[in-house]
Amino acid sequence: MMIGSYVTSCLACTIRSNLVLMVEQESGYWAGRWILPGGKLELGEGLEDCAARECYEETHVKVAISRQIKAYVSYDPNTEWDKQVLLICFEAEYLSGFPHVGQGVTGAKWIEIDKIKEMNWRNRTVPDIILRMITDTLESGDVEHV
């Protein structure tokens, strides 16, 4: 019998004026790649609280979580990191702050949506699943992206 476990991570997708708040991961599975701010759910913590906390810890930008977009599963049996991660993407609204490097990241900035697509297409510095989260958020309705 195979015994397995998974990690739950909550991510904040904050989009303003055709820009997405992104972080460059310092270490772990996505080291050196640009992703949405987010991280592991702590014991007793709410999902929305986790997404907002992680966003602030990584970028020093305060956001308000609007709604859950979708849950995604990332599975890689060949990694030395967590084999399976449940990624819950939330739409977030910008409240205040200017992005700068926080905990666990080497970069934090607003990136144009077209540039994110190019980063994914050219060299996968934006993982496919992260691009899918951004696309799903944009397609879900109320996001200001013009």
MIZA-71296 format. One record per residue (C-alpha): y, z, x; residue in three letters. Coordinates in steps of 0.25 Angstrom, whole numbers, plus 2048, in hexadecimal, padded with zeros to 3 digits. Layout:
<lumpa yy="Y" zz="Z" xx="X" res="ALA"/>
...
***
This chain:
<lumpa yy="800" zz="800" xx="800" res="MET"/>
<lumpa yy="80E" zz="7FC" xx="805" res="MET"/>
<lumpa yy="818" zz="807" xx="805" res="ILE"/>
<lumpa yy="826" zz="802" xx="805" res="GLY"/>
<lumpa yy="834" zz="806" xx="802" res="SER"/>
<lumpa yy="842" zz="800" xx="801" res="TYR"/>
<lumpa yy="850" zz="803" xx="804" res="VAL"/>
<lumpa yy="85B" zz="802" xx="7F9" res="THR"/>
<lumpa yy="869" zz="7FD" xx="7FE" res="SER"/>
<lumpa yy="875" zz="7FB" xx="7F6" res="CYS"/>
<lumpa yy="87F" zz="7F0" xx="7FA" res="LEU"/>
<lumpa yy="88E" zz="7EE" xx="7F5" res="ALA"/>
<lumpa yy="892" zz="7DF" xx="7F3" res="CYS"/>
<lumpa yy="8A1" zz="7E0" xx="7F3" res="THR"/>
<lumpa yy="8A8" zz="7D2" xx="7F0" res="ILE"/>
<lumpa yy="8B7" zz="7D0" xx="7F0" res="ARG"/>
<lumpa yy="8BF" zz="7C3" xx="7F0" res="SER"/>
<lumpa yy="8B3" zz="7BB" xx="7F6" res="ASN"/>
<lumpa yy="8B0" zz="7C6" xx="800" res="LEU"/>
<lumpa yy="8A4" zz="7CF" xx="801" res="VAL"/>
<lumpa yy="8A4" zz="7DC" xx="809" res="LEU"/>
<lumpa yy="899" zz="7DB" xx="813" res="MET"/>
<lumpa yy="893" zz="7E3" xx="81F" res="VAL"/>
<lumpa yy="88C" zz="7DF" xx="82C" res="GLU"/>
<lumpa yy="880" zz="7E8" xx="82D" res="GLN"/>
<lumpa yy="87F" zz="7F0" xx="83A" res="GLU"/>
<lumpa yy="870" zz="7F3" xx="83A" res="SER"/>
<lumpa yy="863" zz="7F1" xx="832" res="GLY"/>
<lumpa yy="85D" zz="7E6" xx="82B" res="TYR"/>
<lumpa yy="86A" zz="7DE" xx="829" res="TRP"/>
<lumpa yy="870" zz="7E2" xx="837" res="ALA"/>
<lumpa yy="87C" zz="7D8" xx="83A" res="GLY"/>
<lumpa yy="87C" zz="7D2" xx="82D" res="ARG"/>
<lumpa yy="887" zz="7D2" xx="822" res="TRP"/>
<lumpa yy="883" zz="7D9" xx="815" res="ILE"/>
<lumpa yy="889" zz="7E0" xx="809" res="LEU"/>
<lumpa yy="88C" zz="7EF" xx="80C" res="PRO"/>
<lumpa yy="881" zz="7F8" xx="807" res="GLY"/>
<lumpa yy="876" zz="801" xx="80B" res="GLY"/>
<lumpa yy="86B" zz="80A" xx="808" res="LYS"/>
<lumpa yy="86B" zz="813" xx="7FC" res="LEU"/>
<lumpa yy="86B" zz="822" xx="7FF" res="GLU"/>
<lumpa yy="863" zz="82C" xx="7F7" res="LEU"/>
<lumpa yy="86A" zz="830" xx="7EA" res="GLY"/>
<lumpa yy="875" zz="825" xx="7EB" res="GLU"/>
<lumpa yy="878" zz="81B" xx="7E0" res="GLY"/>
<lumpa yy="877" zz="80C" xx="7E3" res="LEU"/>
<lumpa yy="885" zz="809" xx="7E1" res="GLU"/>
<lumpa yy="88A" zz="815" xx="7E9" res="ASP"/>
<lumpa yy="881" zz="810" xx="7F4" res="CYS"/>
<lumpa yy="887" zz="802" xx="7F4" res="ALA"/>
<lumpa yy="895" zz="808" xx="7F4" res="ALA"/>
<lumpa yy="892" zz="812" xx="7FF" res="ARG"/>
<lumpa yy="88C" zz="808" xx="808" res="GLU"/>
<lumpa yy="897" zz="7FE" xx="806" res="CYS"/>
<lumpa yy="8A1" zz="809" xx="80A" res="TYR"/>
<lumpa yy="899" zz="80E" xx="816" res="GLU"/>
<lumpa yy="897" zz="800" xx="81C" res="GLU"/>
<lumpa yy="8A5" zz="7FA" xx="819" res="THR"/>
<lumpa yy="8AF" zz="805" xx="815" res="HIS"/>
<lumpa yy="8B2" zz="7FD" xx="809" res="VAL"/>
<lumpa yy="8B1" zz="805" xx="7FB" res="LYS"/>
<lumpa yy="8AB" zz="7FD" xx="7F0" res="VAL"/>
<lumpa yy="8A7" zz="800" xx="7E1" res="ALA"/>
<lumpa yy="899" zz="7FC" xx="7DD" res="ILE"/>
<lumpa yy="89B" zz="7F3" xx="7D1" res="SER"/>
<lumpa yy="88C" zz="7EF" xx="7CD" res="ARG"/>
<lumpa yy="87F" zz="7EC" xx="7D3" res="GLN"/>
<lumpa yy="87C" zz="7DE" xx="7D6" res="ILE"/>
<lumpa yy="86E" zz="7DD" xx="7D9" res="LYS"/>
<lumpa yy="862" zz="7E4" xx="7E1" res="ALA"/>
<lumpa yy="85C" zz="7DC" xx="7EC" res="TYR"/>
<lumpa yy="84F" zz="7DF" xx="7F4" res="VAL"/>
<lumpa yy="84F" zz="7DC" xx="803" res="SER"/>
<lumpa yy="841" zz="7DC" xx="809" res="TYR"/>
<lumpa yy="83D" zz="7D9" xx="818" res="ASP"/>
<lumpa yy="830" zz="7DE" xx="81C" res="PRO"/>
<lumpa yy="832" zz="7DA" xx="82B" res="ASN"/>
<lumpa yy="83F" zz="7E3" xx="82D" res="THR"/>
<lumpa yy="840" zz="7EF" xx="835" res="GLU"/>
<lumpa yy="84A" zz="7F4" xx="82A" res="TRP"/>
<lumpa yy="847" zz="7F8" xx="81C" res="ASP"/>
<lumpa yy="83D" zz="7EE" xx="817" res="LYS"/>
<lumpa yy="842" zz="7ED" xx="809" res="GLN"/>
<lumpa yy="850" zz="7F0" xx="804" res="VAL"/>
<lumpa yy="855" zz="7F1" xx="7F5" res="LEU"/>
<lumpa yy="864" zz="7EB" xx="7F6" res="LEU"/>
<lumpa yy="86C" zz="7EE" xx="7EA" res="ILE"/>
<lumpa yy="879" zz="7E6" xx="7EA" res="CYS"/>
<lumpa yy="885" zz="7EB" xx="7E2" res="PHE"/>
<lumpa yy="892" zz="7E4" xx="7DF" res="GLU"/>
<lumpa yy="89E" zz="7ED" xx="7E5" res="ALA"/>
<lumpa yy="8AD" zz="7ED" xx="7E3" res="GLU"/>
<lumpa yy="8B6" zz="7EF" xx="7EE" res="TYR"/>
<lumpa yy="8BE" zz="7FB" xx="7ED" res="LEU"/>
<lumpa yy="8C5" zz="7FE" xx="7FB" res="SER"/>
<lumpa yy="8C4" zz="7FD" xx="80A" res="GLY"/>
<lumpa yy="8C3" zz="7F3" xx="815" res="PHE"/>
<lumpa yy="8B5" zz="7EF" xx="81B" res="PRO"/>
<lumpa yy="8B2" zz="7F5" xx="828" res="HIS"/>
<lumpa yy="8A6" zz="7F8" xx="82F" res="VAL"/>
<lumpa yy="89E" zz="805" xx="82A" res="GLY"/>
<lumpa yy="891" zz="80B" xx="82B" res="GLN"/>
<lumpa yy="885" zz="802" xx="82F" res="GLY"/>
<lumpa yy="88D" zz="7F5" xx="830" res="VAL"/>
<lumpa yy="894" zz="7ED" xx="83B" res="THR"/>
<lumpa yy="89D" zz="7E5" xx="832" res="GLY"/>
<lumpa yy="8A4" zz="7E6" xx="824" res="ALA"/>
<lumpa yy="8AD" zz="7DC" xx="81E" res="LYS"/>
<lumpa yy="8B0" zz="7D3" xx="812" res="TRP"/>
<lumpa yy="8A9" zz="7C5" xx="814" res="ILE"/>
<lumpa yy="8AC" zz="7B9" xx="80C" res="GLU"/>
<lumpa yy="8A0" zz="7B5" xx="802" res="ILE"/>
<lumpa yy="89F" zz="7A7" xx="809" res="ASP"/>
<lumpa yy="89F" zz="7AD" xx="817" res="LYS"/>
<lumpa yy="893" zz="7B6" xx="812" res="ILE"/>
<lumpa yy="88B" zz="7AA" xx="80D" res="LYS"/>
<lumpa yy="88E" zz="7A3" xx="81A" res="GLU"/>
<lumpa yy="889" zz="7AF" xx="822" res="MET"/>
<lumpa yy="87C" zz="7AF" xx="81A" res="ASN"/>
<lumpa yy="87A" zz="7A0" xx="81B" res="TRP"/>
<lumpa yy="87D" zz="79F" xx="82A" res="ARG"/>
<lumpa yy="876" zz="7AB" xx="831" res="ASN"/>
<lumpa yy="872" zz="7B5" xx="826" res="ARG"/>
<lumpa yy="87C" zz="7BF" xx="82B" res="THR"/>
<lumpa yy="87D" zz="7C2" xx="81C" res="VAL"/>
<lumpa yy="86F" zz="7C4" xx="816" res="PRO"/>
<lumpa yy="86A" zz="7BB" xx="80B" res="ASP"/>
<lumpa yy="868" zz="7C8" xx="802" res="ILE"/>
<lumpa yy="877" zz="7CC" xx="804" res="ILE"/>
<lumpa yy="87C" zz="7BE" xx="801" res="LEU"/>
<lumpa yy="874" zz="7BF" xx="7F4" res="ARG"/>
<lumpa yy="87A" zz="7CC" xx="7F0" res="MET"/>
<lumpa yy="888" zz="7C7" xx="7F2" res="ILE"/>
<lumpa yy="884" zz="7BA" xx="7EA" res="THR"/>
<lumpa yy="87E" zz="7C2" xx="7DF" res="ASP"/>
<lumpa yy="88B" zz="7CB" xx="7DF" res="THR"/>
<lumpa yy="894" zz="7BF" xx="7DE" res="LEU"/>
<lumpa yy="88B" zz="7B9" xx="7D3" res="GLU"/>
<lumpa yy="88A" zz="7C6" xx="7CB" res="SER"/>
<lumpa yy="898" zz="7C4" xx="7C5" res="GLY"/>
<lumpa yy="8A4" zz="7CD" xx="7C7" res="ASP"/>
<lumpa yy="8A6" zz="7CC" xx="7D6" res="VAL"/>
<lumpa yy="8B4" zz="7C7" xx="7DA" res="GLU"/>
<lumpa yy="8B1" zz="7BC" xx="7E5" res="HIS"/>
<lumpa yy="8BB" zz="7B2" xx="7E3" res="VAL"/>
***
